[in-house]
Structure formats: structure tokens, C-alpha cells
Amino acid sequence: MNKVHTTTTAITQMQAVSIGQIVMDDTNYLTLWGHVQQNGEWHPCDFVTTYEVMNTMLRYSQEQHDAVQMSIVKQLEDMRRIPEIVDLEAELGAAVIFDNMTFYMSEPEHNEWEVYAEGTCYFIQKVVALPVVPTLPPAIRADLNRKMEQCMQTLRNNYTLYLGFIEIELEEEAARIKAGLADDTNFSLAYYAWQLHTSMP
């Protein structure tokens, strides 16, 4: 969790929330009961946000989109009392996790509430999708692995050649030049590649 301090309020950035229940009333805001993930652990937390932000969350979370959207629409159509609760845990069997996005949140600013709400209540101002890291097709992955192994083999061969020159008592600098390892970085890489290979059972 990172806090970005501005002149007016602290904006907290989080990467995952889970929502168990959505509370709707006659305002333009939704109250979300759930949890927030901090340092790999889930902590109870309530959220307030707008319908627009909620729609963005759903758009970025394709797997949850249809089920949650339908639950909200159904509840809005059948709303008989205020507030109305959409119980996602009861309807879907579990809380809905929203991840792979950055949540920009702020804590309540009203002085009377700050003490009670600290770390347990946030206003979700906006969400931004995290960039999708494409998975490489197996053929490309295999080709990259093959090229990496060829590179490691070349480095090992160069270091073995260097050791051979040292064994016939060629001077250090000449041995490195003849083995193609005059550059310190290449020499270090070759040494570690050779050492890794020789230490393997």
C-alpha cells in the first residue's frame, strides 16, 4: 500500500479488494462491504464509490462483470426498500475479488470520523488497469530457452578455453584475450556459467 500525499488529502494506492455486499440507497454512491489486501493479507474494510467507478472496476474484471452487473441491475429493478443490499457472497458463493488494477482511495476527511475510519474505510476515487503481461506461446518460450542455453554453453566453453591457456602457463591477460574474455563483464559471466555447470550434480 503506497500513500501519495497531496496538499489536500492522502491518496492511498491498493492493488486488490474483495467485495461481499453492495449497499445501494437513493444517492449516487455505493457502499461496498469487504476486505482490502495489504502486504499479502486481507483486512476487513468498507468502501464508498460512485456507479461510474464501479462500472470501471467491472470492465477491468471481465470474469466478474456479468454476474455482478446482473445482480446490481436486478436489485435496482426490484428495489422495494432503502437501503437495498446486494449480497454477492450469498448469490455467487463467495466474495468477488477485484485485482490486476490500482485503486486510488482516500480516507474520510471529516475530523470526527477519521479516528474511527482509519484503515477500515476508504472512498474509491478511481481505478486504473494494470498493464497485461502477455504470456509467450510455448514455441517462442522454447526457442528463447534454447538460445539461452546456447549462450551459456558458449560462455562455459570460453572459460574452459581460458583455463586451458592458464594451464599451459600463458599470462593472465593473454589467456583472457585468446579466450575472448578480455572484457571484465564477459569474464565474470563466463566464470559464473562455468561454475554453475560444474556445480550441478
Secondary structure, 3 states (H helix, E strand, C coil): CEEEECCCCEEEEECCEEEEEEEECCCCEEEEEEEEEECCEEEEEEEEEEHHHHHHHHHHCHHHHHHHHHHHHHHHHHCCCCCEEEEHHHHHCCCEEECCEEEEEECCCCHHHHHHHCCCEEEEEEEEECCCCCCCCHHHHHHHHHHHHHHHHHHHHHHHHHHHHHHCCCCHHHHHHHCCCCCHHHHHHHHHHHHHHHHCC
